[in-house]
Amino acid sequence: MTDAPDLIHPAFVTTNEELNSLCSRWRDLPVLALDTEFIRVDTFYPKLGLIQVCDGIASYLLDPLKLTDWQAFTSLLSSHAVTKVFHSCSEDLVVFAELFHQVPYPLFDTQKAAAFLGMGYSLSYQNLVKQILDIDVEKGETRSDWLQRPLSEQQITYAALDVAYLPRIVTILRERLQQRGYLEWFEAECRDMVTLASANIQQDDWHDYYLNMGAAWRLDEAQLGALQRLCQWRESEARRRNKPRSWIAKDTDLMALAQALPAQSADLQRIPDLGRHLLQRDSDTLLDIIARPHSGPALRPDLVEQPLTPQMRKQLKACQEIVRAKAEALGIAPEMLARKKQLIPLINGLTDQNELMWPEELSGWRRDILEEGLRRALMAA
């Protein structure tokens, strides 16, 4: 199978005038394929090196080191008339949310579509192109320096190939999803991905970050409140200083502070293995955060993941068997129905009256498919 030269030999877009002209043209298209190349080693915000675009006729490389006016492009990202096609886009969505304060919508993630079609939960772009179009795609520039200029010929080809085939593939995948009756489920999944990426930039959502700390179940209410405030502070500081979260404070640092509840500098010094730079830089701030009375959203200790008892492990295994059987019958990847992380809250929320507290992540179409089987499994286990 041959390819149009413009698909794999892209145009480099370096002026605002070129970008505005292209965006005006792209607004009339039904789909637009997108990808990003960025570096995120020593910063909180990604350093964007490239945005790849394919309109089905030609591929383009947008140069963020040259372009300064992104208004037409961000407007295009939110246009409901143009479906934005990515492959495995969770990181790309975060990049757009953090740098442009706009998440592409409506969205079509070809990796998610492949999972709904039973092709595997995390099918690579190369394997997708091979299976759908019988074309071999090389993958050799993953860890390139995308901020260097000029880019090498290998980098340019690699970047173009990452979007060149998506307009063709999306048509095929959409048709297959429609034929199997899964298009509505898939579109709901894509909407959830957009919502999740949008929440990442909303300060009001940072108050739940403490729930992701693995040992939070050991804490009492006062300690949990301190952990919540410390997590919010770290998120704010990472963004303000543009440094990785772990450079501000490690998870183990925040847990140790919440457990100890230090009231003065001498107490801080007695906490084992607390980061030296954290102590030197932020001691007074940490003490102030810990001393504050709790305010804001109520704590949710019921949502903190607890260690599983032997009975709960038995229930989890029974639930996973139901998920596997349902997924096999539907011909989709089991992870698209429910993963372990989503089943555990369901088990933890089982009341003494055997009522199910249904997690939001398993609501909608997933609940319709799974509720009867999971309820039966939980009652029997």
Long-range contacts (C-beta under 8 A, 24 or more apart in sequence): 1-133, 1-134, 1-135, 3-135, 3-164, 4-57, 4-58, 6-57, 6-58, 6-59, 7-54, 7-57, 7-58, 7-59, 7-160, 7-164, 7-165, 8-59, 8-157, 8-160, 8-161, 8-164, 9-59, 9-157, 9-160, 10-52, 10-58, 10-59, 10-60, 10-61, 10-156, 10-159, 10-160, 11-58, 11-59, 11-60, 11-61, 12-60, 12-61, 12-63, 12-156, 13-60, 13-61, 13-62, 13-63, 13-67, 14-63, 14-66, 14-67, 15-66, 15-67, 16-67, 16-68, 16-69, 19-62, 19-67, 19-69, 19-70, 19-72, 19-73, 20-69, 20-72, 22-53, 22-60, 23-72, 23-73, 23-75, 23-76, 24-72, 25-55, 26-53, 26-55, 26-76, 26-82, 27-76, 27-79, 27-81, 27-82, 29-55, 29-56, 29-82, 30-81, 30-82, 30-83, 31-56, 31-82, 31-83, 31-84, 31-85, 31-108, 31-167, 31-170, 32-76, 32-82, 32-83, 32-84, 32-85, 33-84, 33-85, 33-86, 33-163, 33-164, 33-166, 33-167, 33-170, 34-84, 34-85, 34-86, 34-92, 34-104, 34-163, 35-86, 35-87, 35-92, 35-159, 35-162, 35-163, 36-91, 36-92, 36-95, 36-96, 37-144, 37-146, 37-159, 38-95, 38-146, 39-145, 39-146, 39-147, 42-243, 42-244, 42-247, 43-242, 43-243, 43-244, 44-238, 44-239, 44-241, 44-242, 44-243, 44-244, 44-245, 45-98, 45-99, 45-239, 45-242, 46-94, 46-95, 46-98, 46-99, 47-147, 48-95, 48-99, 49-145, 49-146, 49-147, 50-146, 50-151, 50-159, 52-159, 52-160, 52-162, 52-163, 53-163, 54-160, 54-163, 54-164, 54-166, 54-167, 55-167, 56-167, 56-168, 59-160, 59-163, 59-164, 61-151, 61-156, 61-159, 61-160, 65-147, 65-149, 70-100, 73-100, 74-100, 74-101, 74-102, 77-102, 77-103, 77-104, 77-105, 78-102, 78-104, 78-105, 80-105, 80-106, 83-107, 83-108, 83-170, 84-108, 85-110, 85-166, 85-167, 85-170, 86-110, 86-166, 87-111, 87-125, 87-128, 87-162, 87-166, 88-122, 88-125, 89-193, 90-193, 90-197, 93-193, 93-194, 93-196, 93-197, 94-197, 94-200, 96-197, 97-197, 97-198, 97-200, 97-201, 98-200, 98-201, 101-201, 103-194, 103-197, 103-198, 104-194, 105-194, 106-187, 106-190, 106-191, 107-190, 107-191, 107-193, 107-194, 108-170, 108-173, 108-174, 108-190, 109-189, 109-190, 109-193, 110-166, 110-169, 110-170, 110-173, 112-186, 112-189, 112-190, 112-193, 112-336, 113-170, 113-173, 113-174, 113-177, 113-186, 114-173, 115-332, 115-333, 115-335, 115-336, 116-177, 116-180, 116-182, 116-185, 116-186, 116-189, 116-332, 116-333, 116-336, 117-173, 117-176, 117-177, 117-180, 117-182, 117-331, 117-332, 118-331, 118-332, 118-333, 119-333, 120-333, 121-333, 121-334, 121-335, 121-336, 125-162, 128-169, 129-165, 129-169, 132-165, 132-168, 132-169, 132-172, 132-173, 133-165, 133-168, 133-169, 135-165, 137-161, 137-165, 180-331, 182-332, 184-365, 185-365, 188-364, 188-365, 189-336, 203-236, 206-231, 206-232, 206-235, 206-236, 207-232, 207-296, 207-297, 208-300, 209-235, 211-300, 211-303, 211-304, 211-305, 213-251, 213-254, 213-255, 214-251, 214-305, 215-255, 216-255, 216-304, 216-305, 217-304, 217-305, 217-306, 217-307, 218-259, 219-258, 219-259, 221-299, 221-301, 222-261, 223-258, 223-259, 223-261, 224-258, 224-299, 224-301, 224-304, 225-294, 225-299, 226-257, 226-258, 226-261, 226-289, 226-290, 227-254, 227-255, 227-258, 228-294, 228-299, 229-289, 229-290, 229-292, 229-294, 230-254, 230-257, 230-258, 230-286, 230-289, 230-290, 233-285, 233-289, 248-278, 249-275, 249-278, 249-282, 250-275, 253-278, 257-286, 257-290, 258-290, 261-290, 262-286, 262-287, 262-290, 263-287, 263-290, 263-291, 302-348, 302-349, 303-345, 305-344, 305-345, 305-348, 306-348, 308-344, 308-347, 311-381, 312-347, 312-348, 314-381, 315-347, 315-350, 315-377, 315-378, 315-381, 316-340, 316-343, 316-344, 316-347, 317-381, 318-377, 318-378, 318-380, 318-381, 319-343, 319-346, 319-347, 319-374, 319-377, 319-378, 321-377, 322-370, 322-373, 322-374, 322-376, 322-377, 323-370, 325-373, 326-369, 326-370, 326-373, 330-369, 337-366, 337-369, 337-370, 338-362, 338-366, 338-370, 343-374, 346-374, 346-378, 347-378, 350-378, 354-378, 354-379
